[in-house]
Amino acid sequence: MLVLGIETSCDDTGVALYDRDAGLRAHALFSQMSHALYGGVVPEIASRDHIQKLLPLIDALLIDAGVAIDDLDAIAYTAGPGLAGALLVGAALARALAFALAIPALGVHHLEGHLLAPRLEPEAPDFPFLALLVSGGHTLLADVQALGQYTILGESRDDAAGEAFDKSAQVLGLGFPGGPAIGKAASRGRETDLRLPRPLVDRPGLEFSFSGLKTALLQAARERPLDDERRCDLAYALQDAIVDTLAVKCRRALLQTGHERLVIAGGVGANQRLRERLTDEVAALGAKLYYPRPAFCTDNGAMIAYAGCLRLAAGQAGNQDFGVRPRWPLSELSPP
């Protein structure tokens, strides 16, 4: 079964080919850098860029893999959550192409794609496992028992960790996207007497909160003029607070669930300091850490093709529903 995956949930246009027998055949991504001019994603611009880039990207993908379009057995596309206009671009093309080829098309949950992305690696985690999904739009801990069997253990009450990175980077004048910018600046920073809050770590439970951390950084940045050294030190303090918060919650969740495998998924999962800290945390508990390659931490077509292939292979049928779901709780998913 050869599946074309299409990801257009936000500002990245991702496509990939996944074969149930041969694995990942090819993948390609176009990242829309124009949003940096506005300090965040502009939905209308994102949708227009998807329209312009999606078909040429698919053509190039098929050529790169040496695959004819008639060789496709199914198409998987992101049906939500995400930006409504961006989702509709991918859904419209996937449905039209599937209709023309008389093959099934399956709408995939974006977060399920992220949760399964580490299984694209040579050393893939077996079910069950604990997953930390941390990105610009979501921060949550999930108990993953099998495909479609996800229990949310805790999530952010307000901002996601990636959102805190993005907004804080704007405060520090480091640009967009904030995660890589903060990480780069933090690598030149140093530990000072400034300690930003670790929200909710002193309370029981597995929920997160990052809006107060962002406010604390803003107040610290206003104490005196920002030069390069000050920016880097504040970036270091912010990254340290976010990583510490995530590590404490992951350790707590591992102890609570008894899982021996921890998966990091989502764009913030590419943060090197977070990976180092969680590697130490899980090793101390006798567990093991898994994460996708950096290219598959951010939005990509490979994770959608893979998730779609798993569901189709398990017997889930594609349908003719065209609608997308900009808001789609992960808890509403069920096994195929």
C-alpha positions as CSV (number, residue, x, y, z in Angstrom):
1,M,0.0,0.0,0.0
2,L,1.5,3.3,-1.2
3,V,0.1,6.4,0.6
4,L,0.6,10.0,-0.3
5,G,0.5,12.2,2.8
6,I,-0.5,15.9,2.7
7,E,0.0,18.3,5.6
8,T,-1.3,21.9,5.5
9,S,-2.5,22.6,9.0
10,C,-0.6,25.8,9.5
11,D,2.3,27.4,7.6
12,D,4.3,24.4,6.5
13,T,3.4,22.6,3.2
14,G,4.4,19.0,3.7
15,V,4.1,15.9,1.4
16,A,5.4,12.4,1.6
17,L,5.1,8.9,0.3
18,Y,4.9,6.0,2.7
19,D,4.8,2.4,1.7
20,R,3.5,-0.2,4.1
21,D,6.2,-2.7,3.1
22,A,9.1,-0.5,2.1
23,G,8.6,2.3,4.6
24,L,9.2,6.0,3.9
25,R,9.9,6.5,0.2
26,A,10.3,10.3,0.0
27,H,9.2,13.5,1.7
28,A,9.4,17.2,0.9
29,L,8.6,20.4,2.8
30,F,8.1,24.0,2.1
31,S,8.3,26.4,5.1
32,Q,6.7,29.7,4.7
33,M,9.3,32.2,6.0
34,S,7.2,35.3,5.0
35,H,5.4,35.2,8.3
36,A,8.5,36.4,10.1
37,L,7.7,39.8,8.8
38,Y,4.5,39.9,10.9
39,G,5.8,38.2,14.0
40,G,3.4,35.3,13.6
41,V,1.4,33.2,11.2
42,V,-1.1,35.1,9.0
43,P,-3.9,32.6,8.1
44,E,-4.7,34.1,4.7
45,I,-1.1,34.2,3.6
46,A,-0.6,30.6,4.8
47,S,-3.6,29.4,2.7
48,R,-2.4,31.2,-0.4
49,D,1.1,29.8,-0.1
50,H,-0.4,26.3,0.2
51,I,-2.4,26.8,-3.0
52,Q,0.8,27.9,-4.8
53,K,3.2,25.3,-3.5
54,L,1.2,22.1,-2.9
55,L,0.8,20.8,-6.5
56,P,4.4,21.5,-7.6
57,L,5.7,19.9,-4.4
58,I,3.7,16.7,-5.1
59,D,5.0,16.6,-8.7
60,A,8.6,17.0,-7.4
61,L,8.0,14.3,-4.8
62,L,6.7,11.8,-7.3
63,I,9.6,12.4,-9.6
64,D,12.1,12.1,-6.7
65,A,10.6,8.8,-5.7
66,G,10.3,7.5,-9.2
67,V,6.6,6.9,-8.7
68,A,3.8,7.5,-11.2
69,I,0.6,9.1,-9.8
70,D,-1.3,6.0,-10.9
71,D,0.8,4.0,-8.5
72,L,-0.9,5.6,-5.4
73,D,-3.2,3.4,-3.4
74,A,-4.5,6.0,-1.0
75,I,-4.2,9.6,0.1
76,A,-4.0,10.8,3.7
77,Y,-4.4,14.5,4.6
78,T,-4.5,16.6,7.7
79,A,-8.2,17.2,8.5
80,G,-7.5,19.1,11.8
81,P,-6.8,20.7,14.1
82,G,-5.3,23.7,12.5
83,L,-6.2,26.9,10.5
84,A,-9.5,26.4,8.7
85,G,-8.3,27.9,5.4
86,A,-5.0,26.0,5.3
87,L,-6.7,22.7,6.2
88,L,-9.2,23.2,3.3
89,V,-6.5,23.6,0.8
90,G,-5.0,20.2,1.6
91,A,-8.4,18.5,2.0
92,A,-9.7,19.9,-1.4
93,L,-6.7,18.7,-3.3
94,A,-6.6,15.3,-1.5
95,R,-10.3,14.6,-2.2
96,A,-10.2,15.8,-5.8
97,L,-7.1,13.7,-6.6
98,A,-8.5,10.6,-4.8
99,F,-11.7,11.0,-6.7
100,A,-9.9,11.2,-10.0
101,L,-7.8,8.2,-9.2
102,A,-10.7,6.2,-7.7
103,I,-8.7,5.6,-4.5
104,P,-9.6,6.2,-0.8
105,A,-8.8,9.5,0.9
106,L,-8.5,9.6,4.7
107,G,-8.5,12.7,7.0
108,V,-5.9,12.3,9.7
109,H,-5.7,14.0,13.1
110,H,-2.6,16.3,13.1
111,L,-1.7,15.4,16.7
112,E,-1.9,11.7,16.0
113,G,0.6,12.3,13.3
114,H,3.0,13.9,15.8
115,L,2.5,11.2,18.4
116,L,3.4,8.5,15.8
117,A,6.3,10.4,14.1
118,P,9.0,8.8,16.3
119,R,7.9,5.4,14.9
120,L,9.3,6.6,11.5
121,E,12.8,6.2,12.9
122,P,15.0,3.0,12.7
123,E,14.7,2.5,16.4
124,A,11.0,3.0,16.9
125,P,9.1,2.8,20.2
126,D,6.7,0.0,20.7
127,F,3.3,0.6,22.2
128,P,2.5,1.5,24.9
129,F,4.4,4.6,25.8
130,L,4.1,8.0,27.5
131,A,4.1,10.9,25.0
132,L,5.0,14.6,25.6
133,L,3.5,16.5,22.7
134,V,5.0,20.0,22.8
135,S,4.6,22.6,20.0
136,G,3.5,26.1,19.1
137,G,-0.2,25.2,19.6
138,H,-0.2,22.3,22.0
139,T,1.5,21.1,25.2
140,L,0.2,17.8,26.6
141,L,1.1,14.5,28.1
142,A,-0.7,11.4,26.8
143,D,-0.8,7.8,27.7
144,V,-0.5,6.0,24.3
145,Q,-1.7,2.4,24.5
146,A,-2.1,1.7,20.8
147,L,-3.2,3.3,17.5
148,G,-6.2,5.5,18.4
149,Q,-6.0,4.7,22.1
150,Y,-4.9,8.0,23.7
151,T,-5.6,9.2,27.2
152,I,-4.8,12.9,28.0
153,L,-3.0,13.0,31.4
154,G,-2.4,16.7,31.4
155,E,-2.3,19.7,29.1
156,S,-1.7,23.5,29.2
157,R,-4.3,25.6,30.8
158,D,-3.3,28.6,28.6
159,D,-0.3,29.1,26.3
160,A,1.5,26.2,24.8
161,A,5.3,26.0,25.4
162,G,6.0,26.8,21.8
163,E,3.7,29.9,22.1
164,A,5.7,31.0,25.1
165,F,8.9,30.7,23.1
166,D,7.4,32.7,20.2
167,K,5.9,35.5,22.3
168,S,9.0,35.8,24.4
169,A,11.2,35.9,21.3
170,Q,9.2,38.9,20.2
171,V,9.7,40.6,23.5
172,L,13.5,40.1,23.2
173,G,13.6,41.2,19.6
174,L,14.8,37.8,18.4
175,G,12.3,37.3,15.6
176,F,10.0,34.4,14.5
177,P,9.8,31.5,14.9
178,G,10.7,31.9,18.5
179,G,11.8,28.4,19.5
180,P,15.0,28.2,17.3
181,A,15.7,31.9,18.0
182,I,15.5,31.4,21.8
183,G,17.6,28.3,21.6
184,K,20.3,30.0,19.6
185,A,20.5,33.0,21.9
186,A,20.3,30.8,25.0
187,S,23.4,28.9,23.8
188,R,25.3,32.2,24.2
189,G,23.7,33.1,27.5
190,R,24.7,32.3,31.1
191,E,23.0,31.5,34.3
192,T,22.4,34.6,36.4
193,D,20.5,35.4,39.6
194,L,17.3,35.7,37.6
195,R,15.1,32.7,38.0
196,L,11.9,32.7,36.1
197,P,8.9,30.8,37.6
198,R,8.2,27.1,36.9
199,P,4.4,27.2,36.8
200,L,2.5,24.4,38.6
201,V,5.5,22.3,39.4
202,D,4.9,22.8,43.1
203,R,1.4,21.4,42.8
204,P,0.3,17.8,42.2
205,G,-1.0,16.9,38.8
206,L,0.3,16.9,35.2
207,E,-1.2,20.2,33.9
208,F,0.9,23.0,32.4
209,S,0.7,26.8,32.4
210,F,3.1,29.1,30.5
211,S,1.3,32.5,30.3
212,G,2.7,33.6,33.7
213,L,6.2,32.7,32.6
214,K,5.9,34.9,29.5
215,T,4.7,37.8,31.7
216,A,7.6,37.3,34.1
217,L,10.1,37.5,31.2
218,L,8.4,40.7,29.9
219,Q,8.8,42.3,33.4
220,A,12.5,41.2,33.5
221,A,13.1,42.6,30.1
222,R,11.8,46.0,31.1
223,E,14.0,46.3,34.1
224,R,16.9,47.8,32.1
225,P,17.8,48.3,28.4
226,L,18.4,45.2,26.3
227,D,21.8,44.6,24.8
228,D,23.0,41.4,23.2
229,E,24.3,40.0,26.4
230,R,21.1,40.7,28.3
231,R,19.0,39.2,25.6
232,C,21.0,36.0,25.6
233,D,20.9,35.7,29.4
234,L,17.1,36.2,29.4
235,A,16.8,33.6,26.6
236,Y,18.8,31.2,28.8
237,A,16.6,31.8,31.8
238,L,13.4,31.3,29.7
239,Q,14.6,28.1,28.1
240,D,15.8,26.8,31.4
241,A,12.4,27.4,33.0
242,I,10.4,25.8,30.2
243,V,12.8,22.8,30.0
244,D,12.7,22.4,33.8
245,T,8.9,22.5,33.9
246,L,8.5,19.9,31.1
247,A,11.1,17.6,32.7
248,V,9.4,17.7,36.1
249,K,6.1,16.8,34.6
250,C,7.5,14.1,32.5
251,R,9.3,12.5,35.4
252,R,6.0,12.7,37.4
253,A,4.0,11.1,34.6
254,L,6.5,8.3,34.2
255,L,6.3,7.5,37.9
256,Q,2.5,7.7,37.8
257,T,2.0,5.5,34.8
258,G,4.9,3.1,35.1
259,H,5.8,3.5,31.4
260,E,9.3,2.6,30.4
261,R,9.2,4.6,27.2
262,L,8.9,8.4,26.8
263,V,8.3,9.9,23.4
264,I,8.9,13.6,22.6
265,A,6.9,14.9,19.7
266,G,6.2,18.4,18.2
267,G,8.3,21.3,17.2
268,V,9.7,22.1,20.6
269,G,10.9,18.5,20.8
270,A,13.8,19.6,18.5
271,N,15.2,21.8,21.3
272,Q,18.6,20.3,22.2
273,R,18.5,21.3,25.8
274,L,15.2,19.6,26.3
275,R,16.5,16.4,24.8
276,E,19.5,16.4,27.0
277,R,17.5,17.0,30.1
278,L,14.9,14.4,29.4
279,T,17.6,11.9,28.4
280,D,19.0,12.3,31.9
281,E,15.6,12.1,33.6
282,V,14.5,8.9,31.9
283,A,17.8,7.2,32.4
284,A,17.6,7.9,36.1
285,L,14.3,6.0,36.1
286,G,15.5,3.1,34.0
287,A,13.3,4.2,31.0
288,K,14.2,5.1,27.4
289,L,13.7,8.3,25.4
290,Y,12.5,8.4,21.8
291,Y,12.1,11.3,19.4
292,P,11.9,11.9,15.7
293,R,14.7,13.5,13.6
294,P,14.5,17.3,13.7
295,A,12.8,17.4,10.3
296,F,9.9,15.3,11.6
297,C,9.5,17.3,14.9
298,T,7.9,20.2,13.0
299,D,4.8,19.8,10.8
300,N,5.6,17.3,7.9
301,G,3.9,15.1,5.4
302,A,5.7,11.9,6.5
303,M,3.8,11.7,9.8
304,I,0.5,12.1,8.0
305,A,1.3,9.5,5.4
306,Y,2.4,7.1,8.1
307,A,-0.6,7.6,10.4
308,G,-3.0,7.3,7.4
309,C,-1.3,4.1,6.2
310,L,-1.6,2.5,9.7
311,R,-5.3,3.3,9.9
312,L,-6.0,2.1,6.3
313,A,-4.0,-1.1,6.8
314,A,-6.0,-1.7,10.0
315,G,-9.2,-1.6,8.1
316,Q,-10.4,1.9,8.4
317,A,-12.1,3.0,5.2
318,G,-11.8,6.4,3.6
319,N,-15.0,8.3,3.2
320,Q,-16.5,11.1,1.2
321,D,-16.7,13.6,4.0
322,F,-15.1,16.9,2.9
323,G,-15.2,18.9,6.1
324,V,-12.2,19.8,8.2
325,R,-12.1,20.3,11.9
326,P,-10.0,23.4,13.0
327,R,-10.8,22.3,16.6
328,W,-10.5,18.6,17.1
329,P,-9.8,17.2,20.6
330,L,-7.4,14.3,20.5
331,S,-9.6,12.5,23.1
332,E,-12.3,12.1,20.4
333,L,-10.2,9.8,18.3
334,S,-10.9,6.0,18.4
335,P,-9.1,3.0,17.1
336,P,-9.6,2.1,13.4
